[in-house]
Amino acid sequence: MPTNIPNFIPPENFTPILPPELSVEQKEIFNEFSKYVDTILLPEDDPLHQTERSWVTDACLKRYLRASKWYLSEAKARIKYTLEWRREYKPADIEPERVEPELVTGKMHINGFDKHGRPIIYLRPGLENTKAGPRQVLTVVFMFESAIKLMPKDVENVVIIVDFHECSARKSPGLGIAKEFMHVLGSHYPERLAMSLVVNAPWYFWGFFKLIAPFIDPVTKNKIKFVDLENPDRMKSDPQWVNILDEIDRNQLESEYGGDQEFVYNFEIYWDTLLKRIGKR
């Protein structure tokens, strides 16, 4: 039955993928890293000190270390860069009204979870309704922060479904916006992307992908997979392709992609439901 209500409640039977236990050497690096982070936080008398303190959880620090392949100097530089960015950009405090114009068509929305309890973010550039600019990146950050709030316990990542249905070369995001998107994701949300599933990729996508590929780090690039809805078993002959139903249960997946959710996007209903769920209403 068609519904306008998005699914923000994770399935009861999901299996979270937990990061590996730290080795003795990694524990030593982690302790040194933790001490360093304490020295670069805002002073305790700063109104935003507690906000920063709450953000630099053990899980957060481990994500930065994993993304830096446990090179301490690189992890220090990365988290210092992000803390400075968060102080200026204030991603957790973006007012919903600032990004509303970007979301009226449903070109970006969160709905459902994969088999490991990871929120699913849908990107549909064919529904593009605005010109490329900073607000588009701001919207990506807002939705990423929203997805993080929807994560159940022991879940740290998101799954992104990029659907190019009815997308033309004119509507596709520009190279500049794509580079900025990859920069923000890689720099300030390390180890947050579990997988990006590309659906209905048009002929011109492959040329565009070659242009942005040099700006994507190898780890992230390996997380980009392709889906052939007409031939789901294509993955048997090419590891770059996957069967979407191997990753997401039918009751968590929108019907356009082989799932059972007959979700119809209605901006007013969707927006109200999301903002209530993440405490922004």
C-alpha positions as CSV (number, residue, x, y, z in Angstrom):
1,M,0.0,0.0,0.0
2,P,1.4,3.4,-0.9
3,T,2.6,5.6,2.0
4,N,4.1,9.0,2.5
5,I,5.6,8.1,5.9
6,P,9.4,7.4,5.7
7,N,10.8,4.6,7.7
8,F,13.2,5.9,10.4
9,I,12.9,2.8,12.7
10,P,15.7,0.2,12.2
11,P,14.7,-3.4,11.8
12,E,14.7,-5.5,15.0
13,N,16.9,-8.3,13.5
14,F,19.8,-6.3,11.9
15,T,23.3,-7.5,12.5
16,P,25.7,-4.6,13.1
17,I,29.3,-4.9,11.7
18,L,31.6,-4.1,14.6
19,P,35.1,-2.8,14.0
20,P,37.9,-5.2,14.9
21,E,39.4,-5.1,18.4
22,L,42.5,-3.0,18.8
23,S,45.9,-4.6,19.0
24,V,48.3,-3.7,21.8
25,E,50.1,-1.3,19.5
26,Q,46.9,0.3,18.3
27,K,45.7,0.8,21.9
28,E,48.9,2.7,22.6
29,I,48.4,4.9,19.5
30,F,44.8,5.5,20.5
31,N,45.8,6.6,24.0
32,E,48.3,9.1,22.6
33,F,45.8,10.3,20.1
34,S,43.2,10.8,22.8
35,K,45.6,12.8,24.9
36,Y,46.4,15.0,21.8
37,V,42.7,15.7,21.1
38,D,42.2,16.8,24.7
39,T,44.8,19.5,24.1
40,I,43.1,21.0,21.0
41,L,39.5,21.1,22.3
42,L,38.0,24.5,23.1
43,P,38.7,25.5,26.8
44,E,36.2,24.3,29.4
45,D,34.8,27.8,29.9
46,D,33.8,28.0,26.3
47,P,30.1,27.5,25.7
48,L,30.9,25.0,22.9
49,H,33.4,22.9,24.9
50,Q,30.8,20.3,25.9
51,T,29.6,20.0,22.4
52,E,33.1,19.2,21.2
53,R,33.7,16.9,24.1
54,S,30.5,15.0,23.2
55,W,31.6,14.7,19.6
56,V,35.1,13.2,20.2
57,T,33.9,9.9,21.5
58,D,36.1,6.8,21.5
59,A,34.3,5.6,18.4
60,C,35.0,8.9,16.6
61,L,38.7,8.8,17.4
62,K,39.0,5.3,16.2
63,R,37.3,6.2,12.9
64,Y,39.9,8.9,12.3
65,L,42.7,6.5,13.2
66,R,41.3,3.8,10.8
67,A,40.9,6.4,8.0
68,S,44.6,7.4,8.6
69,K,45.7,3.8,8.6
70,W,46.9,4.3,12.2
71,Y,49.5,6.9,11.2
72,L,49.3,9.1,14.3
73,S,50.5,12.3,12.6
74,E,48.0,12.1,9.8
75,A,45.1,11.4,12.3
76,K,46.1,14.4,14.3
77,A,46.1,16.6,11.3
78,R,42.8,15.3,10.1
79,I,40.9,15.7,13.3
80,K,42.3,19.1,13.9
81,Y,41.1,20.1,10.5
82,T,37.6,18.8,11.2
83,L,37.3,20.5,14.6
84,E,38.2,23.8,13.0
85,W,35.7,23.1,10.2
86,R,32.9,22.2,12.7
87,R,33.5,25.4,14.7
88,E,33.0,27.5,11.6
89,Y,30.5,25.4,9.7
90,K,28.5,24.2,12.8
91,P,27.0,21.2,11.0
92,A,24.9,20.0,13.9
93,D,23.2,23.4,14.2
94,I,22.1,24.0,10.6
95,E,18.7,25.4,10.6
96,P,16.2,23.3,8.6
97,E,14.8,26.4,6.9
98,R,18.2,27.0,5.2
99,V,18.1,23.6,3.3
100,E,14.3,23.3,2.7
101,P,14.4,24.5,-0.9
102,E,16.8,21.7,-1.8
103,L,14.5,19.0,-0.5
104,V,11.1,19.8,-1.9
105,T,11.4,17.3,-4.8
106,G,12.9,14.4,-2.8
107,K,16.1,14.4,-4.7
108,M,17.8,13.6,-1.4
109,H,16.1,11.7,1.4
110,I,16.6,9.1,4.1
111,N,14.4,6.1,4.2
112,G,15.0,2.6,5.6
113,F,18.0,0.6,6.8
114,D,20.2,-2.1,5.3
115,K,20.7,-5.5,6.7
116,H,23.3,-4.2,9.2
117,G,21.1,-1.4,10.5
118,R,22.8,1.4,8.5
119,P,20.5,4.2,7.4
120,I,19.9,4.5,3.6
121,I,20.3,7.9,1.9
122,Y,18.7,8.2,-1.6
123,L,20.2,10.6,-4.1
124,R,18.2,11.2,-7.2
125,P,19.9,13.9,-9.4
126,G,17.1,13.5,-12.0
127,L,14.9,15.5,-9.5
128,E,17.4,18.4,-9.3
129,N,15.5,21.7,-8.8
130,T,18.3,24.2,-7.9
131,K,21.5,25.6,-9.3
132,A,24.8,24.3,-8.1
133,G,26.0,26.3,-5.0
134,P,27.0,26.2,-1.4
135,R,23.5,25.4,-0.2
136,Q,23.6,22.0,-2.0
137,V,26.7,21.1,0.0
138,L,25.0,22.4,3.2
139,T,22.1,20.1,2.5
140,V,24.4,17.1,2.1
141,V,25.9,17.9,5.5
142,F,22.5,18.4,7.1
143,M,21.2,15.0,5.8
144,F,24.4,13.3,6.9
145,E,24.1,14.7,10.4
146,S,20.4,13.6,10.3
147,A,21.4,10.0,9.2
148,I,23.9,9.8,12.1
149,K,21.2,10.7,14.6
150,L,19.0,7.9,13.2
151,M,21.8,5.3,13.6
152,P,20.9,2.6,16.1
153,K,23.4,1.4,18.7
154,D,26.7,0.0,17.4
155,V,26.1,1.4,13.9
156,E,28.5,4.0,12.5
157,N,27.9,4.0,8.7
158,V,25.4,4.9,6.0
159,V,24.5,3.4,2.7
160,I,23.9,5.7,-0.2
161,I,21.7,4.8,-3.2
162,V,22.4,7.1,-6.2
163,D,19.7,6.8,-8.8
164,F,20.2,8.4,-12.2
165,H,16.7,7.7,-13.4
166,E,15.5,10.5,-15.7
167,C,18.8,12.4,-15.2
168,S,20.3,14.3,-18.1
169,A,23.8,15.6,-18.4
170,R,22.4,19.1,-17.8
171,K,20.8,18.0,-14.5
172,S,23.8,16.1,-13.2
173,P,25.7,17.8,-10.4
174,G,28.7,19.8,-11.7
175,L,32.2,18.7,-11.2
176,G,32.8,21.4,-8.6
177,I,29.9,20.3,-6.5
178,A,30.9,16.6,-6.8
179,K,34.5,17.4,-5.8
180,E,33.2,19.5,-2.8
181,F,30.9,16.6,-1.8
182,M,33.7,14.1,-1.9
183,H,36.0,16.5,0.0
184,V,33.5,17.0,2.8
185,L,32.6,13.3,3.0
186,G,36.3,12.2,3.0
187,S,37.7,14.9,5.3
188,H,35.0,15.3,7.9
189,Y,33.0,12.1,7.9
190,P,35.8,9.4,7.6
191,E,34.6,5.8,7.9
192,R,31.0,6.9,7.7
193,L,30.3,5.6,4.2
194,A,29.6,1.8,4.1
195,M,28.6,1.6,0.5
196,S,27.4,3.7,-2.4
197,L,25.1,1.9,-4.8
198,V,24.8,3.4,-8.2
199,V,21.5,2.6,-10.1
200,N,20.4,3.4,-13.6
201,A,23.8,4.9,-14.6
202,P,23.4,6.6,-18.0
203,W,26.1,6.5,-20.7
204,Y,27.6,9.9,-19.8
205,F,28.0,8.9,-16.2
206,W,31.1,6.8,-17.0
207,G,32.9,9.8,-18.4
208,F,31.9,11.9,-15.4
209,F,33.1,9.2,-13.1
210,K,36.5,9.2,-14.7
211,L,36.7,12.9,-14.1
212,I,36.0,12.7,-10.4
213,A,37.8,9.4,-9.7
214,P,41.2,11.1,-9.1
215,F,39.6,13.0,-6.2
216,I,38.2,9.9,-4.5
217,D,40.6,8.1,-2.2
218,P,41.0,4.4,-3.0
219,V,39.2,3.1,0.1
220,T,36.1,5.2,-0.8
221,K,36.3,4.2,-4.5
222,N,36.1,0.5,-3.5
223,K,32.9,1.2,-1.7
224,I,31.2,2.4,-4.9
225,K,29.2,-0.5,-6.4
226,F,26.8,-0.6,-9.3
227,V,23.3,-2.2,-9.5
228,D,21.6,-3.6,-12.6
229,L,17.9,-3.8,-11.8
230,E,17.2,-5.6,-15.0
231,N,20.0,-8.2,-14.5
232,P,20.6,-8.5,-10.8
233,D,22.9,-11.4,-11.3
234,R,25.4,-9.4,-13.3
235,M,27.5,-9.3,-10.1
236,K,28.4,-12.9,-10.7
237,S,30.7,-11.9,-13.5
238,D,31.9,-8.5,-12.3
239,P,32.7,-7.7,-8.6
240,Q,31.9,-4.0,-9.2
241,W,28.3,-5.0,-9.5
242,V,26.0,-6.2,-6.7
243,N,22.5,-7.5,-6.2
244,I,20.8,-4.8,-4.1
245,L,18.6,-7.4,-2.3
246,D,21.8,-9.0,-1.0
247,E,22.4,-5.7,0.9
248,I,18.9,-4.6,1.8
249,D,15.8,-6.5,2.9
250,R,12.7,-6.0,0.7
251,N,10.7,-4.5,3.6
252,Q,13.4,-1.8,4.0
253,L,13.8,-1.0,0.3
254,E,11.7,1.3,-1.9
255,S,9.6,-0.5,-4.5
256,E,11.4,1.1,-7.5
257,Y,14.5,-0.9,-6.6
258,G,12.8,-4.2,-6.0
259,G,11.6,-3.6,-2.4
260,D,8.2,-3.7,-0.8
261,Q,8.1,-0.1,0.4
262,E,5.6,1.8,-1.9
263,F,7.0,5.1,-0.7
264,V,5.6,8.3,-2.3
265,Y,7.6,11.4,-1.4
266,N,5.5,14.2,0.0
267,F,7.8,17.0,1.2
268,E,5.5,18.4,4.0
269,I,4.9,15.0,5.5
270,Y,8.5,13.8,5.1
271,W,10.1,17.0,6.4
272,D,7.8,17.1,9.5
273,T,8.5,13.4,10.2
274,L,12.2,13.8,9.9
275,L,12.5,16.9,12.0
276,K,10.5,15.4,14.8
277,R,12.6,12.3,14.7
278,I,15.9,14.1,14.9
279,G,14.7,16.7,17.4
280,K,14.7,19.7,15.1
281,R,11.0,20.5,15.1
